[in-house]
């Protein structure tokens, strides 16, 4: 096996491990109970949002802002 192949295999293992962590984190978030108040602004999360997304931890406005921030990084 060449050094390139070894490096490629090591990179793939790192990617696979990161993906497994993301999947586990997403599963935990889906199983977790959300909160009645937004973790960013403290406002009450709307009942409609809680019905659609029971594990919500942010109000819709703060979630949109957080996702835009993450996208722009």
N, C-alpha and C positions, 0 to 999 in steps of 0.2 A: 504494500500500500504506500502510495507516494505521500509526501508531506501535504500536498494540496488536498488529497483525499482525506487525510487525517484531520486537517483543519476544517474541511467541509463537514465532516462527521461531527466534530466537536461543536461547530456552529449550529448544526441541526439539533444537537442535544440541548444546547442552551435555548434555542427557539422553542423546542418542545416543552422544556421545563417552564419557561415563561408562559406559554399558552396554557399549560395545566394549572398554573397558579391563577391566571386570569379566569379560567373556567370555574375553578373552585371558589374564587372570590365572588363571581357572579352568582353562583348557586347559593352561597351563603347569604348574599344580599337579597335574593329572591325569597329565601326562607325566613329572613329576619323580619321582625315587625318594624314598621316605620315609626314615625313619631307624629304627634298632632301638630307640632310646631316646626317650622323650617329651621334647619341647623345654621343657616347663613343669616337670615334677617329676623328670625323669631316670630314671624307672622304665622297665623294658623293656616295649615295646609287645607285646601278646600275639600269638602266631602266628596265631590265628584272626582277629584284627582286621587283621593284615597281609595275610592271604589275601583278605579281603573288600575291603580298602581299602589297596592296596600303597603308595600315596603318603602314608599317615598319618604325621603328625609329632607327634601327641599320643596318649597312651593314652586309652581310652574315657572314663574319669572326668574327665580334664582337658578333653577335647573337649566333653563335656556341660556342664561348668562354663563354658568359653569361649563356647559358644553361648548359654547363659542370660545371661551378662554382656552379650553383644552385643545380645540381644533386649531387655534392660532399659535400654539406653542411649537 
